Amino acid sequence: TVSQLLPGTSIIIVLVAFITQDKSGYLAPGAIANLVDEIGASVIHKEGVAMSVSVNMSISYLSTAKVNDELEVTSKLLGKKGFISGTVVSVKNKATGEAIAEGRHTLFSKPASKI
């Protein structure tokens, strides 16, 4: 669910699904990485323009989440220089406010064709 969408910022509420758990019953690290990737990229995406390509991602895993936990995922644009953009994504438990992960995401946006 999109909670808030402003230029350079997005806040999205995500319910942890059964399919995203690891064998210990917690939200899988790969699912967290996917949130950082997709939601980090969404904050710079413009309709009608090709999606940007991830060139670097750094994620700190701070805690865990279980199935049916609601997560608040906040993505903010740090800056843009030329065709490179940087975002920061924080993932926290909506009920407790506990930080689950924080990631930095660098993306390359393909320049428009001059043909």
CYANA upper distance limits for C-alpha pairs under 8 A (distance plus 0.5 A):
  1 THR  CA     12 ILE  CA      6.21
  1 THR  CA     13 ILE  CA      5.59
  1 THR  CA     14 VAL  CA      7.00
  2 VAL  CA     10 SER  CA      8.25
  2 VAL  CA     11 ILE  CA      6.84
  2 VAL  CA     12 ILE  CA      4.97
  2 VAL  CA     13 ILE  CA      6.75
  3 SER  CA     10 SER  CA      8.26
  3 SER  CA     11 ILE  CA      5.89
  3 SER  CA     12 ILE  CA      5.70
  3 SER  CA     13 ILE  CA      6.89
  4 GLN  CA      9 THR  CA      8.47
  4 GLN  CA     10 SER  CA      6.15
  4 GLN  CA     11 ILE  CA      5.47
  4 GLN  CA     12 ILE  CA      7.41
  5 LEU  CA      9 THR  CA      6.64
  5 LEU  CA     10 SER  CA      5.05
  5 LEU  CA     11 ILE  CA      6.93
  6 LEU  CA     10 SER  CA      6.63
  7 PRO  CA     43 VAL  CA      8.21
  8 GLY  CA     43 VAL  CA      6.23
  8 GLY  CA     44 ILE  CA      7.35
  8 GLY  CA     76 LYS  CA      6.11
  8 GLY  CA     77 LEU  CA      5.42
  9 THR  CA     43 VAL  CA      6.55
  9 THR  CA     74 THR  CA      7.79
  9 THR  CA     75 SER  CA      6.09
  9 THR  CA     76 LYS  CA      4.98
  9 THR  CA     77 LEU  CA      6.93
 10 SER  CA     39 ILE  CA      8.44
 10 SER  CA     43 VAL  CA      6.75
 10 SER  CA     74 THR  CA      6.25
 10 SER  CA     75 SER  CA      5.79
 10 SER  CA     76 LYS  CA      7.20
 11 ILE  CA     72 GLU  CA      7.26
 11 ILE  CA     73 VAL  CA      6.13
 11 ILE  CA     74 THR  CA      4.93
 11 ILE  CA     75 SER  CA      6.98
 12 ILE  CA     72 GLU  CA      6.33
 12 ILE  CA     73 VAL  CA      5.65
 12 ILE  CA     74 THR  CA      6.96
 13 ILE  CA     70 GLU  CA      7.08
 13 ILE  CA     71 LEU  CA      6.08
 13 ILE  CA     72 GLU  CA      5.19
 13 ILE  CA     73 VAL  CA      6.72
 14 VAL  CA     70 GLU  CA      6.16
 14 VAL  CA     71 LEU  CA      5.57
 14 VAL  CA     72 GLU  CA      6.96
 14 VAL  CA     73 VAL  CA      7.82
 15 LEU  CA     67 VAL  CA      8.25
 15 LEU  CA     68 ASN  CA      6.24
 15 LEU  CA     69 ASP  CA      6.34
 15 LEU  CA     70 GLU  CA      5.07
 15 LEU  CA     71 LEU  CA      6.74
 16 VAL  CA     20 THR  CA      7.35
 16 VAL  CA     27 LEU  CA      7.50
 16 VAL  CA     65 ALA  CA      8.11
 16 VAL  CA     66 LYS  CA      7.26
 16 VAL  CA     67 VAL  CA      5.42
 16 VAL  CA     68 ASN  CA      5.54
 16 VAL  CA     69 ASP  CA      5.99
 16 VAL  CA     70 GLU  CA      6.87
 16 VAL  CA     71 LEU  CA      7.83
 17 ALA  CA     21 GLN  CA      7.80
 17 ALA  CA     67 VAL  CA      6.02
 17 ALA  CA     68 ASN  CA      6.77
 18 PHE  CA     67 VAL  CA      6.13
 18 PHE  CA     68 ASN  CA      8.33
 20 THR  CA     27 LEU  CA      6.29
 20 THR  CA     28 ALA  CA      6.44
 20 THR  CA     31 ALA  CA      6.61
 21 GLN  CA     25 GLY  CA      5.84
 21 GLN  CA     26 TYR  CA      5.52
 21 GLN  CA     27 LEU  CA      4.90
 21 GLN  CA     28 ALA  CA      5.54
 21 GLN  CA     66 LYS  CA      7.96
 21 GLN  CA     67 VAL  CA      7.49
 22 ASP  CA     26 TYR  CA      6.10
 22 ASP  CA     27 LEU  CA      6.60
 22 ASP  CA     28 ALA  CA      5.26
 25 GLY  CA     66 LYS  CA      7.00
 25 GLY  CA     67 VAL  CA      7.91
 26 TYR  CA     64 THR  CA      6.71
 26 TYR  CA     65 ALA  CA      6.03
 26 TYR  CA     66 LYS  CA      5.25
 26 TYR  CA     67 VAL  CA      7.44
 27 LEU  CA     31 ALA  CA      7.30
 27 LEU  CA     32 ILE  CA      7.88
 27 LEU  CA     64 THR  CA      6.94
 27 LEU  CA     65 ALA  CA      5.84
 27 LEU  CA     66 LYS  CA      6.32
 27 LEU  CA     67 VAL  CA      7.59
 28 ALA  CA     32 ILE  CA      7.16
 29 PRO  CA     33 ALA  CA      6.74
 29 PRO  CA     61 TYR  CA      8.29
 30 GLY  CA     34 ASN  CA      6.66
 31 ALA  CA     35 LEU  CA      6.85
 32 ILE  CA     36 VAL  CA      6.86
 32 ILE  CA    101 ALA  CA      8.03
 33 ALA  CA     37 ASP  CA      6.63
 33 ALA  CA     59 ILE  CA      7.76
 34 ASN  CA     38 GLU  CA      6.47
 35 LEU  CA     39 ILE  CA      6.14
 35 LEU  CA     40 GLY  CA      8.11
 35 LEU  CA     73 VAL  CA      8.38
 36 VAL  CA     40 GLY  CA      5.88
 36 VAL  CA     59 ILE  CA      8.48
 36 VAL  CA     89 VAL  CA      6.37
 36 VAL  CA     90 SER  CA      8.46
 36 VAL  CA    103 GLY  CA      6.68
 36 VAL  CA    104 ARG  CA      8.33
 36 VAL  CA    105 HIS  CA      7.84
 37 ASP  CA     41 ALA  CA      6.59
 37 ASP  CA     54 SER  CA      8.08
 37 ASP  CA     57 MET  CA      8.17
 37 ASP  CA    105 HIS  CA      7.52
 38 GLU  CA     42 SER  CA      6.62
 39 ILE  CA     43 VAL  CA      7.17
 39 ILE  CA     73 VAL  CA      8.28
 39 ILE  CA     75 SER  CA      6.90
 39 ILE  CA     89 VAL  CA      8.00
 40 GLY  CA     44 ILE  CA      8.20
 40 GLY  CA     75 SER  CA      6.10
 40 GLY  CA     76 LYS  CA      8.01
 40 GLY  CA     87 THR  CA      6.33
 40 GLY  CA     88 VAL  CA      7.31
 40 GLY  CA     89 VAL  CA      6.54
 40 GLY  CA    105 HIS  CA      6.88
 41 ALA  CA     45 HIS  CA      6.83
 41 ALA  CA     51 MET  CA      8.48
 41 ALA  CA     52 SER  CA      7.47
 41 ALA  CA     87 THR  CA      8.29
 41 ALA  CA    105 HIS  CA      8.42
 41 ALA  CA    107 LEU  CA      7.85
 43 VAL  CA     75 SER  CA      7.05
 43 VAL  CA     76 LYS  CA      7.26
 43 VAL  CA     77 LEU  CA      7.11
 43 VAL  CA     87 THR  CA      8.33
 44 ILE  CA     77 LEU  CA      7.62
 44 ILE  CA     85 SER  CA      8.19
 45 HIS  CA     49 VAL  CA      7.97
 45 HIS  CA     51 MET  CA      6.89
 45 HIS  CA     52 SER  CA      7.75
 50 ALA  CA    109 SER  CA      8.26
 50 ALA  CA    110 LYS  CA      7.71
 51 MET  CA    109 SER  CA      7.62
 52 SER  CA    107 LEU  CA      6.43
 52 SER  CA    108 PHE  CA      5.91
 52 SER  CA    109 SER  CA      4.98
 52 SER  CA    110 LYS  CA      7.18
 53 VAL  CA    107 LEU  CA      5.88
 53 VAL  CA    108 PHE  CA      5.67
 53 VAL  CA    109 SER  CA      6.99
 54 SER  CA    105 HIS  CA      7.72
 54 SER  CA    106 THR  CA      6.52
 54 SER  CA    107 LEU  CA      4.95
 54 SER  CA    108 PHE  CA      6.90
 55 VAL  CA    105 HIS  CA      8.42
 55 VAL  CA    106 THR  CA      6.17
 55 VAL  CA    107 LEU  CA      5.91
 55 VAL  CA    108 PHE  CA      7.09
 56 ASN  CA    105 HIS  CA      6.40
 56 ASN  CA    106 THR  CA      5.56
 56 ASN  CA    107 LEU  CA      7.57
 57 MET  CA    103 GLY  CA      7.41
 57 MET  CA    104 ARG  CA      6.17
 57 MET  CA    105 HIS  CA      5.05
 57 MET  CA    106 THR  CA      6.84
 58 SER  CA    103 GLY  CA      5.92
 58 SER  CA    104 ARG  CA      5.75
 58 SER  CA    105 HIS  CA      7.13
 59 ILE  CA    101 ALA  CA      7.36
 59 ILE  CA    102 GLU  CA      6.20
 59 ILE  CA    103 GLY  CA      4.62
 59 ILE  CA    104 ARG  CA      7.01
 60 SER  CA    101 ALA  CA      6.01
 60 SER  CA    102 GLU  CA      5.82
 60 SER  CA    103 GLY  CA      6.69
 61 TYR  CA    100 ILE  CA      6.84
 61 TYR  CA    101 ALA  CA      5.06
 61 TYR  CA    102 GLU  CA      7.35
 62 LEU  CA     99 ALA  CA      6.89
 62 LEU  CA    100 ILE  CA      5.57
 62 LEU  CA    101 ALA  CA      5.67
 62 LEU  CA    102 GLU  CA      8.25
 63 SER  CA     98 GLU  CA      8.25
 63 SER  CA     99 ALA  CA      7.05
 63 SER  CA    100 ILE  CA      4.96
 63 SER  CA    101 ALA  CA      7.32
 64 THR  CA    100 ILE  CA      6.26
 65 ALA  CA     69 ASP  CA      6.88
 65 ALA  CA     93 ASN  CA      7.84
 65 ALA  CA    100 ILE  CA      7.64
 69 ASP  CA     93 ASN  CA      7.53
 69 ASP  CA     94 LYS  CA      8.40
 70 GLU  CA     93 ASN  CA      6.63
 70 GLU  CA     94 LYS  CA      6.06
 70 GLU  CA     95 ALA  CA      7.59
 71 LEU  CA     91 VAL  CA      7.02
 71 LEU  CA     92 LYS  CA      6.04
 71 LEU  CA     93 ASN  CA      5.13
 71 LEU  CA     94 LYS  CA      5.59
 72 GLU  CA     91 VAL  CA      6.35
 72 GLU  CA     92 LYS  CA      5.88
 72 GLU  CA     93 ASN  CA      6.71
 72 GLU  CA     94 LYS  CA      5.84
 73 VAL  CA     89 VAL  CA      7.37
 73 VAL  CA     90 SER  CA      6.20
 73 VAL  CA     91 VAL  CA      5.07
 73 VAL  CA     92 LYS  CA      7.08
 74 THR  CA     89 VAL  CA      6.04
 74 THR  CA     90 SER  CA      5.77
 74 THR  CA     91 VAL  CA      7.11
 75 SER  CA     87 THR  CA      7.19
 75 SER  CA     88 VAL  CA      6.21
 75 SER  CA     89 VAL  CA      4.84
 75 SER  CA     90 SER  CA      7.08
 76 LYS  CA     87 THR  CA      5.99
 76 LYS  CA     88 VAL  CA      5.96
 76 LYS  CA     89 VAL  CA      7.05
 77 LEU  CA     85 SER  CA      8.06
 77 LEU  CA     86 GLY  CA      6.61
 77 LEU  CA     87 THR  CA      4.94
 77 LEU  CA     88 VAL  CA      7.14
 78 LEU  CA     85 SER  CA      8.03
 78 LEU  CA     86 GLY  CA      5.75
 78 LEU  CA     87 THR  CA      5.53
 78 LEU  CA     88 VAL  CA      7.15
 79 GLY  CA     85 SER  CA      6.27
 79 GLY  CA     86 GLY  CA      6.02
 79 GLY  CA     87 THR  CA      7.75
 80 LYS  CA     84 ILE  CA      6.23
 80 LYS  CA     85 SER  CA      4.74
 80 LYS  CA     86 GLY  CA      6.94
 81 LYS  CA     85 SER  CA      6.94
 83 PHE  CA    108 PHE  CA      6.09
 83 PHE  CA    109 SER  CA      5.61
 83 PHE  CA    110 LYS  CA      7.33
 83 PHE  CA    111 PRO  CA      7.46
 84 ILE  CA    106 THR  CA      7.49
 84 ILE  CA    107 LEU  CA      6.17
 84 ILE  CA    108 PHE  CA      5.20
 84 ILE  CA    109 SER  CA      6.88
 85 SER  CA    106 THR  CA      6.26
 85 SER  CA    107 LEU  CA      5.76
 85 SER  CA    108 PHE  CA      7.02
 85 SER  CA    109 SER  CA      8.24
 86 GLY  CA    104 ARG  CA      7.68
 86 GLY  CA    105 HIS  CA      6.19
 86 GLY  CA    106 THR  CA      5.04
 86 GLY  CA    107 LEU  CA      6.88
 87 THR  CA    104 ARG  CA      6.28
 87 THR  CA    105 HIS  CA      5.66
 87 THR  CA    106 THR  CA      7.00
 88 VAL  CA    102 GLU  CA      7.84
 88 VAL  CA    103 GLY  CA      6.20
 88 VAL  CA    104 ARG  CA      5.01
 88 VAL  CA    105 HIS  CA      6.72
 89 VAL  CA    102 GLU  CA      6.17
 89 VAL  CA    103 GLY  CA      5.58
 89 VAL  CA    104 ARG  CA      6.80
 89 VAL  CA    105 HIS  CA      8.23
 90 SER  CA     99 ALA  CA      8.02
 90 SER  CA    100 ILE  CA      8.34
 90 SER  CA    101 ALA  CA      6.49
 90 SER  CA    102 GLU  CA      4.93
 90 SER  CA    103 GLY  CA      6.93
 91 VAL  CA     99 ALA  CA      6.66
 91 VAL  CA    100 ILE  CA      5.88
 91 VAL  CA    101 ALA  CA      5.60
 91 VAL  CA    102 GLU  CA      6.63
 92 LYS  CA     97 GLY  CA      6.32
 92 LYS  CA     98 GLU  CA      5.92
 92 LYS  CA     99 ALA  CA      4.77
 92 LYS  CA    100 ILE  CA      5.45
 92 LYS  CA    101 ALA  CA      7.42
 93 ASN  CA     97 GLY  CA      5.60
 93 ASN  CA     98 GLU  CA      5.77
 93 ASN  CA     99 ALA  CA      6.99
 93 ASN  CA    100 ILE  CA      7.22
 94 LYS  CA     98 GLU  CA      8.24
